[in-house]
Amino acid sequence: MRRPIIAGNWKMNLMPGQAVDLVEGLWADISGYDAVEVVVCPPCIDLPAVSECMRSGDIRIGLGAQSMHWEESGAFTGEVSPTMLLGLGVTHVIIGHSERRQLFGETDQGVNRKVKSALAHGLVPIMCVGETLKQREAGETEGTVTGQVNCGLFELGPQEISTVVLAYEPIWAIGTGKAATAQDAQAVIGVIRSVLGEQFGEQAAGSVRIQYGGSVKPDNISEIMAMPDIDGALVGGASLKADVFTRLVRFS
Ligand code: PGA
């Protein structure tokens, strides 16, 4: 059985004090609810405050970063390293979000290095893949997504990939209010799982959790989560309010 994982990607929003308020508000609503693994991914600058509030308040929610470099230290202006994240109690890291790929030039090769580094440091990578509207309209969705999965997981073994969380996020659905239909999301995620099966064997492929992301809201989460291959959601806008995110976590 794959335990669903719902992660909030706060992107470049919320100051440290606001981030702490949100985590405390969320925990007040979901503590004791274990059906779903919950992760929040605040901006880096908020991580120390959120980490401290989780520690002192015994708040058992996963703490994720939104990106990282693959090296532990060095001349990489503006970056944070896996060891720095570990030092703050971070457990998960989003890798290869489409905004990183499109706006900051991240490549499949870089994504692969980061996934390997995250795994080597005991962080759970949430590796994002997804097609543009143009690619979808040209019938290139499967090819694009399959290529991103294969490159991102290049040279990993079955054992390692069972730890990886994948997030299928069609770019045209992110922040637009136009989510993919549950059936369309299932179709692509089903393809991803069969690609994993060919590469890593059925057992490993069956254990990888694959999220859907892109305009997930309280009114579409149940339909999405009812799909056989969808094991959670990566949520942007709807993760910024405790009451709304709580409704996602308690979808069932
Ligand atoms: P959204 O963002 O939920 O606001 O569409 C999803 C994401 O970018 O991870």
Residues whose N, C-alpha, C, O or C-beta is under 5 A from the ligand:
A	BS01	PGA	N9 A173 I174 G175 T176 G213 G214 S215 V216 L234 V235 G236 G237 A238
